[in-house]
Amino acid sequence: MRIHAVACGYVLFFAAKMGLPREELAAVFLAIGAVTAAEAMNTAVEKLCDFVQDKRDPKIAAIKDMAAGAVVLSAVFAALAGGAVFLRPELGQLLGEIMRTPWKLVAFLASAAAGALLVFVVPRQSQE
């Protein structure tokens, strides 16, 4: 979920900066909602499976794999929808502007570092 949250932040940033029309913004929100809903359902299925069977069981593992597969499937189609919406010259111009403006580049790289910390470091600390 943390990976999707970070990606969502960047998607919404670029959507705002590119001034997407309402129809395309609606498609972006639907894609974000579908992935978030799939993640929530996956978490619910995993918690239910852990409650029902606390020992390792191949049937439970298969159920958890199917739920995780639904998340991957929704993320793939959300990425395809995002590609259809965002892959246009305006995105290249916006990225070029970020790269050419030192403070914007530093801010973008700092946000990328913060996102990486959220995705890779925070989970390990919370599990200890």
N, C-alpha and C positions, 0 to 999 in steps of 0.2 A: 504494500500500500504506500510506503514511503516513496518508492520510485515513481509511482503514478502521481503522487502529490507534487513532487518536484517537477515532473513533466507537465502537469496541469498548470503550475505557476508560470512556466515558460510559454506554454500555449496561450494562456490568457494575456500575458505580457505582449506577445507578438500580435495577437488578435487586436488588442487595444491600439498598439502602435501602427498597425497596418490599416486601421479603420474599416474592418470587415463590414459588409452589408448585413442587415438584420437576419436575412435568410441563412447566410453562411455562419453567422454567430450562433444561430439556433442549432445548426448542425454540429458545431463545436461543442455546445453545451450538452446536446444529446449524447455525443460520443463520450464526453467526460462523465456524464451521468451513468451511461451503460457500463463503463469500466468500474466506476466506484460502486455501483450496485452489484456487479459481479464479484468484486472484492469482498463486499459485505456478506454476500451469500456464501462465498467460499469460507470466510471466517466462521459463519454460523454453522455450516456443515462440519467443519473441522472440530469445533467445540462440541457439537452434538455427538460426533463420532468418538471423541475422547471421553465424553461422559458415559456413553453406552458401553464402550469397550476400552478398558484401561490397558490391556495387554496388546501386543503386536498381533494383528490379524490381517491376513492377505485380503479379505473382503473389504475390511475397513480401509486398508491402504488403497485399494482400487477406487473406492468411493471418493476418498480424498484426492486422488489423482484426477478423477473426472471433474471434480469441482475446480481444481486448479487449472485444468484444461479449459474450462469455460472462461476463466479470467484471461488466459492467454488468447483465446479466440476473440474475446471482446476487445482486447488491447490491439490485436493485429488489425481488426476491422476499424477501430478508432484511428489507428495510425494511417490506414488507407484513406479514410475520410479526411484526416488532417492533411495528407499529401494532396488530395484533390482541392482542398481549400487554400493551403498555404504555398504550394509550389507555383509561384508566379514571380515576375520581375520585382515587385515591391518588396518581397522578402530579401532578395539579393541586395537591393538598395539599402534596406534597413540594416542588414548585416554589415555591408560596406561602411555605412555611417558609424556603426558601433566600432568597427576596426580602425577607422581613421581618426576617431575622437578619443584621445588618451583617457580622459576621465570616464567615458562611457565603457571603454574596454576594461579598465580597472574594475568598474562596478560590475560589469558582466562576469568577469573572471572571479570576483569575490563572491558573487551569487552562485556561480558554479561550484566554488570550493565549499560554500555553506551547504549547498544541495548534496554534494558528495559526503560531507560530514553527517548530514541527516540520514542519508541512505546507508552508509557503511560503518560509521563509528557509533552513533547513538544506539543502534540495536544491540551491539555487543556490550556496551556499558549497562544497559537496562537489564540484560540477562545475568549479570554477575551478582 
